[in-house]
Amino acid sequence: MSRPHDAGAEAPMNPELSSMLEARPDARELHAVYRAVPVTRAPLSAAQHEAAWKRLQNRLQDPARAPYVDDARAPLELVRDDRADGRVPEARHPEATSVPPTGVRPTASPRGRWGRWAAAAAVVGMLVGGGGWATGSVTHQVPAGGAPRAVTLAEGSTVWMAAGSELSVPRRLGWPAVLATSTRDVRLTGEAFFIVQRDGRRFIVHTADAQVQVLGTQFAVRREAAGGVTRVDVSEGRVAVVAGAQRAELGAGEGVTVGARTWLRRSVTPTRVATWRTGGLAAFDEPLGDVLVELGRRYGVRIEHDANVDVATTVSLVYASAPSVDVVLGDLCTAEGLVFERTSRGYRITRP
């Protein structure tokens, strides 16, 4: 990052970045982090300038990310061209940020290094000493009946969330490496499809009764708040599912249903895992009760049933494009010899 000829002046800041920081209540701390980032003399192309600037923008716009984070790739650095006398000429892009080429190590004058360490120490003090602005967690929600949406986490993984789902993500997921934990932990209620980015740490999905542990893979997890089981289906890579004293490893095309008294492994079709992401609807040998709960969450309606309806019986259904809830309930009831009716609160299924 180039600095003005006045040694006591602060480095110029890109106007867009400056306004973005000033709009946040933690602007002073964010400025401190910005000034604490290491520097390098590595020359950059115009394309590298643009790519690095967009990357920094994405980081600042993610509410779950601390403003500076060490990723699996080389850390964010600021570029400057120091002269022997410590002064810096005008740069082509004063606020360029980049990932340095292999073999380039950060360099700085003793004075600059002390300034960055002081700013970094101040930020660490705020993080650990009770400043509170980077602690706690961020909760992502999709309401019942809502459209699926993708959430990109601070460490690079993507989570597709189904209707009626909630994902809790700790802010420490985006802390610098010196403060980062050895695992990436999130907590899920509802249903989600995970595309996990490898960074050397385990990624763990916690539900009410199980943990799903991976390094980098693609899989779906479902755990209804009112249900009693966690369902895991793997479309790519391998995962480990842990529940109590039991543990199972699954590969692509495998799934497991885990509950207090349930541990059922099964085969799945990788291309049909989480078909709800593209508007489809699928269930394979699932208890009728679980399917009804999923339908209620997906369509945002209440579905009740009489006591004489066997909700433990398993059913299968596949829709490339999901129809209305009336059509799905009609197909299910026809197959199981049941009937349904509309009520003031939603639907009710009975046995004639």
FINUPA-792928 format. One record per residue (C-alpha): residue number from 1; z, x, y. Coordinates in nm, 3 decimals. Example, Ala and Ser with C-alpha at 12.3 -4.5 7.8 and 13.67 -1.06 7.14 Angstrom:
REM residues 2
   nr        z        x        y
    1    0.780    1.230   -0.450
    2    0.714    1.367   -0.106
END
This chain:
REM residues 352
   nr        z        x        y
    1    0.000    0.000    0.000
    2   -0.101    0.161    0.334
    3    0.161    0.189    0.604
    4    0.116    0.208    0.983
    5    0.141    0.542    1.164
    6    0.480    0.439    1.302
    7    0.716    0.568    1.030
    8    0.980    0.311    1.117
    9    0.751    0.009    1.097
   10    0.739   -0.217    0.793
   11    0.423   -0.223    0.585
   12    0.178   -0.500    0.688
   13    0.174   -0.804    0.463
   14   -0.118   -1.025    0.373
   15   -0.090   -1.343    0.589
   16   -0.138   -1.572    0.288
   17    0.137   -1.395    0.094
   18    0.364   -1.397    0.400
   19    0.328   -1.774    0.451
   20    0.381   -1.835    0.078
   21    0.708   -1.639    0.086
   22    0.832   -1.799    0.408
   23    0.790   -2.145    0.251
   24    1.056   -2.060   -0.009
   25    1.432   -2.061    0.056
   26    1.468   -1.725   -0.122
   27    1.214   -1.553    0.109
   28    1.443   -1.264    0.200
   29    1.506   -1.179   -0.165
   30    1.137   -1.211   -0.248
   31    1.047   -0.974    0.034
   32    1.299   -0.728   -0.107
   33    1.139   -0.749   -0.448
   34    0.793   -0.706   -0.294
   35    0.906   -0.390   -0.117
   36    1.070   -0.261   -0.437
   37    0.748   -0.259   -0.640
   38    0.632    0.095   -0.739
   39    0.326    0.252   -0.578
   40    0.036    0.465   -0.697
   41   -0.250    0.657   -0.538
   42   -0.504    0.518   -0.786
   43   -0.828    0.406   -0.613
   44   -0.932    0.045   -0.671
   45   -1.261   -0.137   -0.675
   46   -1.316   -0.463   -0.485
   47   -1.306   -0.655   -0.816
   48   -0.969   -0.496   -0.905
   49   -0.831   -0.589   -0.561
   50   -0.935   -0.952   -0.607
   51   -0.808   -0.979   -0.967
   52   -0.473   -0.823   -0.879
   53   -0.427   -1.050   -0.574
   54   -0.494   -1.362   -0.784
   55   -0.247   -1.240   -1.045
   56    0.024   -1.201   -0.781
   57   -0.050   -1.549   -0.643
   58   -0.014   -1.704   -0.990
   59    0.322   -1.534   -1.036
   60    0.461   -1.665   -0.708
   61    0.345   -2.019   -0.779
   62    0.523   -2.038   -1.119
   63    0.873   -2.192   -1.064
   64    1.002   -2.036   -1.388
   65    0.910   -1.680   -1.288
   66    1.119   -1.438   -1.089
   67    0.890   -1.291   -0.822
   68    0.836   -0.963   -1.005
   69    0.815   -0.915   -1.380
   70    0.719   -0.646   -1.631
   71    0.462   -0.794   -1.869
   72    0.336   -0.648   -2.195
   73    0.069   -0.482   -1.981
   74    0.148   -0.212   -1.727
   75    0.368   -0.335   -1.439
   76    0.241   -0.459   -1.107
   77    0.202   -0.174   -0.858
   78    0.115   -0.137   -0.491
   79   -0.159    0.108   -0.395
   80   -0.121    0.356   -0.112
   81   -0.275    0.689   -0.015
   82   -0.003    0.918    0.116
   83   -0.091    1.209    0.343
   84    0.095    1.536    0.323
   85    0.289    1.448    0.639
   86    0.399    1.115    0.496
   87    0.166    0.910    0.720
   88   -0.096    0.679    0.577
   89   -0.449    0.612    0.705
   90   -0.590    0.262    0.731
   91   -0.680    0.124    0.386
   92   -0.974   -0.092    0.291
   93   -0.730   -0.359    0.168
   94   -0.372   -0.302    0.291
   95   -0.214   -0.542    0.046
   96   -0.401   -0.446   -0.272
   97   -0.210   -0.478   -0.597
   98   -0.323   -0.358   -0.934
   99   -0.246   -0.246   -1.285
  100   -0.299    0.134   -1.279
  101   -0.550    0.305   -1.509
  102   -0.413    0.469   -1.823
  103   -0.245    0.799   -1.743
  104   -0.172    0.723   -1.374
  105    0.200    0.734   -1.300
  106    0.367    0.587   -0.991
  107    0.426    0.844   -0.715
  108    0.621    0.826   -0.396
  109    0.795    1.042   -0.140
  110    1.173    1.089   -0.181
  111    1.229    0.867    0.121
  112    1.004    0.592   -0.017
  113    1.163    0.618   -0.360
  114    1.513    0.580   -0.210
  115    1.401    0.275   -0.012
  116    1.258    0.105   -0.319
  117    1.571    0.183   -0.525
  118    1.792    0.041   -0.250
  119    1.586   -0.280   -0.232
  120    1.577   -0.309   -0.609
  121    1.955   -0.257   -0.627
  122    2.003   -0.533   -0.370
  123    1.788   -0.772   -0.572
  124    1.968   -0.685   -0.897
  125    2.297   -0.745   -0.719
  126    2.185   -1.092   -0.617
  127    2.063   -1.168   -0.969
  128    2.379   -1.052   -1.143
  129    2.638   -1.099   -0.872
  130    2.610   -1.472   -0.826
  131    2.324   -1.516   -0.581
  132    2.208   -1.790   -0.815
  133    1.846   -1.814   -0.700
  134    1.702   -1.677   -1.027
  135    1.954   -1.815   -1.275
  136    1.955   -2.137   -1.474
  137    1.643   -2.291   -1.625
  138    1.331   -2.484   -1.536
  139    1.258   -2.815   -1.711
  140    0.902   -2.933   -1.769
  141    0.857   -3.302   -1.854
  142    0.575   -3.538   -1.949
  143    0.681   -3.906   -1.925
  144    0.636   -4.148   -2.214
  145    0.285   -4.283   -2.200
  146    0.169   -3.988   -1.987
  147   -0.131   -3.764   -2.051
  148   -0.074   -3.432   -2.232
  149   -0.058   -3.131   -2.003
  150   -0.055   -2.754   -2.040
  151    0.223   -2.536   -1.897
  152    0.180   -2.158   -1.860
  153    0.512   -1.978   -1.899
  154    0.621   -1.672   -1.700
  155    0.552   -1.428   -1.985
  156    0.198   -1.555   -2.043
  157    0.233   -1.809   -2.327
  158    0.081   -2.157   -2.294
  159    0.254   -2.477   -2.405
  160    0.071   -2.809   -2.442
  161    0.323   -3.090   -2.401
  162    0.274   -3.436   -2.550
  163    0.379   -3.762   -2.387
  164    0.755   -3.818   -2.370
  165    0.838   -3.449   -2.416
  166    1.075   -3.211   -2.239
  167    1.074   -2.831   -2.243
  168    1.357   -2.623   -2.099
  169    1.263   -2.266   -2.000
  170    1.524   -2.013   -1.879
  171    1.439   -1.836   -1.555
  172    1.527   -1.503   -1.715
  173    1.199   -1.534   -1.907
  174    1.038   -1.383   -1.597
  175    1.299   -1.123   -1.499
  176    1.209   -0.754   -1.474
  177    1.227   -0.558   -1.799
  178    1.561   -0.400   -1.705
  179    1.718   -0.748   -1.701
  180    1.502   -0.925   -1.961
  181    1.657   -1.039   -2.287
  182    1.525   -0.919   -2.624
  183    1.389   -1.265   -2.716
  184    1.200   -1.544   -2.539
  185    1.389   -1.869   -2.598
  186    1.283   -2.223   -2.504
  187    1.423   -2.563   -2.602
  188    1.207   -2.863   -2.695
  189    1.257   -3.237   -2.728
  190    0.946   -3.433   -2.821
  191    0.627   -3.259   -2.927
  192    0.440   -2.950   -2.810
  193    0.169   -2.708   -2.919
  194    0.242   -2.341   -2.850
  195   -0.008   -2.060   -2.792
  196    0.224   -1.760   -2.786
  197    0.131   -1.439   -2.605
  198    0.240   -1.120   -2.780
  199    0.463   -0.890   -2.577
  200    0.678   -0.728   -2.847
  201    0.960   -0.985   -2.828
  202    1.021   -1.279   -3.057
  203    0.939   -1.620   -2.912
  204    1.191   -1.881   -3.035
  205    1.158   -2.258   -3.005
  206    1.494   -2.433   -3.040
  207    1.517   -2.796   -3.146
  208    1.826   -3.003   -3.230
  209    1.829   -2.884   -3.591
  210    1.600   -2.581   -3.629
  211    1.454   -2.266   -3.480
  212    1.089   -2.161   -3.495
  213    1.043   -1.786   -3.451
  214    0.714   -1.606   -3.386
  215    0.564   -1.296   -3.226
  216    0.222   -1.433   -3.137
  217    0.051   -1.734   -3.292
  218   -0.045   -2.100   -3.248
  219    0.164   -2.385   -3.389
  220    0.297   -2.733   -3.319
  221    0.659   -2.850   -3.316
  222    0.786   -3.207   -3.305
  223    1.148   -3.320   -3.278
  224    1.212   -3.673   -3.153
  225    1.535   -3.725   -2.963
  226    1.614   -4.029   -3.180
  227    1.484   -3.878   -3.503
  228    1.655   -3.660   -3.758
  229    1.392   -3.401   -3.850
  230    1.188   -3.119   -3.697
  231    0.823   -3.093   -3.799
  232    0.633   -2.763   -3.770
  233    0.258   -2.720   -3.835
  234    0.081   -2.382   -3.807
  235   -0.283   -2.351   -3.704
  236   -0.299   -1.972   -3.661
  237   -0.082   -1.672   -3.749
  238    0.263   -1.692   -3.910
  239    0.599   -1.842   -3.810
  240    0.952   -1.838   -3.951
  241    1.145   -2.166   -3.954
  242    1.525   -2.140   -3.971
  243    1.761   -2.433   -4.027
  244    2.119   -2.361   -4.122
  245    2.122   -2.115   -4.411
  246    1.760   -2.186   -4.505
  247    1.458   -1.993   -4.386
  248    1.086   -2.030   -4.463
  249    0.778   -1.840   -4.350
  250    0.460   -2.039   -4.288
  251    0.101   -1.926   -4.245
  252   -0.204   -2.100   -4.102
  253   -0.262   -2.433   -4.277
  254    0.104   -2.475   -4.374
  255    0.375   -2.702   -4.240
  256    0.737   -2.796   -4.302
  257    0.964   -3.089   -4.222
  258    1.328   -2.991   -4.171
  259    1.633   -3.216   -4.142
  260    1.998   -3.242   -4.243
  261    1.899   -3.323   -4.603
  262    1.527   -3.250   -4.581
  263    1.322   -2.937   -4.645
  264    0.968   -3.035   -4.732
  265    0.674   -2.793   -4.726
  266    0.317   -2.921   -4.717
  267   -0.044   -2.824   -4.648
  268   -0.210   -2.909   -4.316
  269   -0.562   -2.879   -4.178
  270   -0.549   -2.615   -3.899
  271   -0.816   -2.791   -3.691
  272   -0.615   -3.116   -3.702
  273   -0.290   -2.968   -3.575
  274   -0.189   -3.137   -3.246
  275   -0.503   -3.352   -3.221
  276   -0.328   -3.539   -2.938
  277   -0.427   -3.255   -2.703
  278   -0.785   -3.387   -2.702
  279   -0.699   -3.757   -2.717
  280   -0.685   -3.792   -3.095
  281   -0.411   -3.932   -3.316
  282   -0.327   -3.815   -3.668
  283   -0.047   -3.844   -3.923
  284   -0.053   -3.718   -4.281
  285    0.202   -3.843   -4.535
  286    0.460   -3.908   -4.265
  287    0.737   -4.168   -4.286
  288    0.640   -4.495   -4.118
  289    0.953   -4.476   -3.904
  290    0.852   -4.135   -3.761
  291    0.502   -4.262   -3.685
  292    0.642   -4.565   -3.502
  293    0.867   -4.341   -3.292
  294    0.569   -4.121   -3.205
  295    0.359   -4.424   -3.111
  296    0.636   -4.553   -2.886
  297    0.661   -4.216   -2.710
  298    0.287   -4.169   -2.681
  299    0.207   -4.515   -2.546
  300    0.530   -4.561   -2.352
  301    0.634   -4.881   -2.534
  302    0.929   -4.996   -2.741
  303    0.853   -5.065   -3.109
  304    1.124   -5.235   -3.316
  305    1.127   -5.350   -3.678
  306    1.327   -5.583   -3.901
  307    1.583   -5.442   -4.144
  308    1.367   -5.537   -4.446
  309    1.078   -5.314   -4.329
  310    1.072   -4.994   -4.536
  311    1.026   -4.726   -4.270
  312    1.073   -4.447   -4.528
  313    0.737   -4.518   -4.693
  314    0.478   -4.254   -4.603
  315    0.153   -4.334   -4.424
  316   -0.157   -4.143   -4.313
  317   -0.398   -4.215   -4.029
  318   -0.663   -4.024   -3.833
  319   -0.833   -4.125   -3.508
  320   -1.068   -3.882   -3.336
  321   -1.013   -4.079   -3.017
  322   -0.695   -4.283   -3.007
  323   -0.744   -4.661   -2.963
  324   -0.492   -4.897   -2.809
  325   -0.146   -4.929   -2.960
  326   -0.237   -5.282   -3.079
  327   -0.521   -5.143   -3.292
  328   -0.302   -4.871   -3.446
  329   -0.020   -5.113   -3.524
  330   -0.272   -5.358   -3.668
  331   -0.411   -5.092   -3.904
  332   -0.064   -4.980   -4.012
  333    0.059   -5.333   -4.074
  334   -0.254   -5.428   -4.268
  335   -0.212   -5.124   -4.494
  336    0.159   -5.190   -4.557
  337    0.151   -5.572   -4.578
  338    0.336   -5.617   -4.251
  339    0.277   -5.812   -3.930
  340    0.359   -5.735   -3.568
  341    0.405   -5.938   -3.254
  342    0.444   -5.871   -2.886
  343    0.789   -5.917   -2.737
  344    0.926   -5.904   -2.384
  345    1.032   -5.544   -2.449
  346    0.729   -5.420   -2.645
  347    0.648   -5.488   -3.012
  348    0.831   -5.598   -3.325
  349    0.721   -5.540   -3.684
  350    0.828   -5.783   -3.958
  351    0.760   -5.847   -4.323
  352    0.608   -6.196   -4.381
END
